[in-house]
Amino acid sequence: MKVLLIVRHAKSSWKDPHLADHQRPLNERGQKAALEMGKRLKKRGVRPDVIVSSDARRAMDTAVSIAKILKVSPKAIRQTPELYHGTPDRIIAVTHQFDDQWKRVMVVGHNPALTEMANRFVPCPIANIPTAGVVELRFNTPSWRNIDRDNLAFSSFDFPKNKPADRL
């Protein structure tokens, strides 16, 4: 089984109007949300083997914050420039290239591509993955090259404002 965690970066700061989009850090709310989502994943026993993140600062900050909570080594975080402004097709192509030894992979990136990508797999459409939102997909396949809607075994969706009673 392959487990794919799709994570939209947490809320970023617009405080410095001269800062390039690629360099924007998380704001305080985003930092708290990333830590909260890491705690929720930890409580569920979800721990990725590797985290593949956009190289944008806000995505990397999100990846690092979640990794700390889940006790994932910083060496297991891979910057992937293709995820910054990547299309759903490009993100899926990156996913298909994952090492089959990895059982659980977290992808941290940006909307709208992540929501569009998730909707190619999930049985019920997701209108929008909010900042720091997490979509978990489990596939009955031994290879990342074979992940598709037909072998999706389980999916869940969580985000910071989701109340405990509402979570799947």
N, C-alpha and C positions, 0 to 999 in steps of 0.2 A: 504494500500500500504506500502511496505517496501522499504527503500532506503539504498543501500549499497555503500559506498564510499571506493574504494580500492586505497590506497596511498602507493607508493614505497617511502621508506625513501629518504631524500635528500642526496646530495653528502657528503661523509664522508672524514675525514682527514686520510692521510697515513703518516703524519709528524713524528710520533713517531713509529719507526719500532719495538720497543719492546712491544708496547701495544697490548694486546690480541684483536682479531677481534671483540669480543663481546663488548669491551670497547671503540672502536673508536668513537670519537665525530664527529659532522658535521664540515666541513671546512667553510670558509667564504662564498664561493659560495653557499654551501648547506644551510647555515643560511638564506641568501637572498632569495633563491629559495623557501624555506619552507614558509617564510613570504609572498612572492609573490603569492603562490598558496592559502594561507589562504585568502588573499585579493580578489583573483578572486572568491573563494567560497562565501565569504561574499557578494560581489557585486551581485552574483546570488541568494542570499538569502538561501544558503545551510548552515545548522547548525545541526551537529549530536547531538543526545541525549547522546551518549556515544562514546568514542574512545577506541578501543581495539588495543593495540600495542604490537609488539614484545618487549621483555625486553632488546634487544640490545640498547646500548646508542644512536646510530645514529637514530634508529627508535623512541625511546622515545623523543629525542631532536626534531625530526620532529613533533611528535604528540603535544608536549608542545607548539612549535612555532605556529602551526596552531590553536591550542585551544585558545591561547591568542588573536589572531586576531578575531576568531569567538565568543569570550567571552563564551567559554565552561569551566566550572569549572574544576580545576585540579582533583577534586574528581571523575569526570566523565571519567578520563583516567585510563584504566585497563591494567596492564602489563600481557601479556600472553606468557609464555616461549615457548609454542607450535608453535608460529609464527616465531621463530628464527630457520631457516633451516627447516621450515615446508614444507610439500608437498602440492600440490593443494588439494588432498583428505583430508588432515588433516585440512587445513584452512577452507574448506567447512564444515567439521564436527564441527569445532569450531563455525562457522556461524550458523549452524543448532541448536546450543544450546543457541543462544541469547534469552533473555527474550522477549516475544512477546509484551510487553508494549513498548519496544523501537521501534520507527518508523524509525529512521535514525541512522545508525551506520557507523563509519569510522573505517576501518581496516588498520593499518600501519605495513608494513612488508618489505619483501625482494624478489628480483628476484632470480631465474627464476620462482619461485612458483606463485607469484602474476600475472605475465603475463599469465602463463598457466591456472591459475584459471579463470581470466577474460575471456580468450578465450573459456571457457566452456559455457559462457553465451552470449557473444556479437555476433551479426549477421555477422559482418565483422572482420576478425582476426586482432589482434594487434601484430605486430612483436616484440615489446619490450616496456614495460612501462619504460620510462627513469626515472632517479632519480627525486624525487618530483612530478612525474606524478600522475594524479588522473583519475580513471575510476569511473564514476557514473552509477549505475544500479538501476532501479526502477522496482519493481515486483508487479504484481497484485495478492497479497495473504495476508491474515491476519497473517500468521505464517512464521517465519524464516525457519522452517523445510521443508516448501514447495517451497522454491525459486528454480527455474530451468529455463532453456531456454524457455520453453513453456509459462511461465507467465511473461516473461520479457516485460515490457511496454515501456521502454525508456532506452537509454544508451548514454553516452557522454564520451569523452576522452580529457584531456587537460594536458599540461606539460609546464614547464617554457619557453622553446624556441619556443613554439607555438605562432604565431602571431595572434592578435585579429581577423583578417579577416579569418583565417584558423580554428578557433574554431567552434565546433559544437553548 
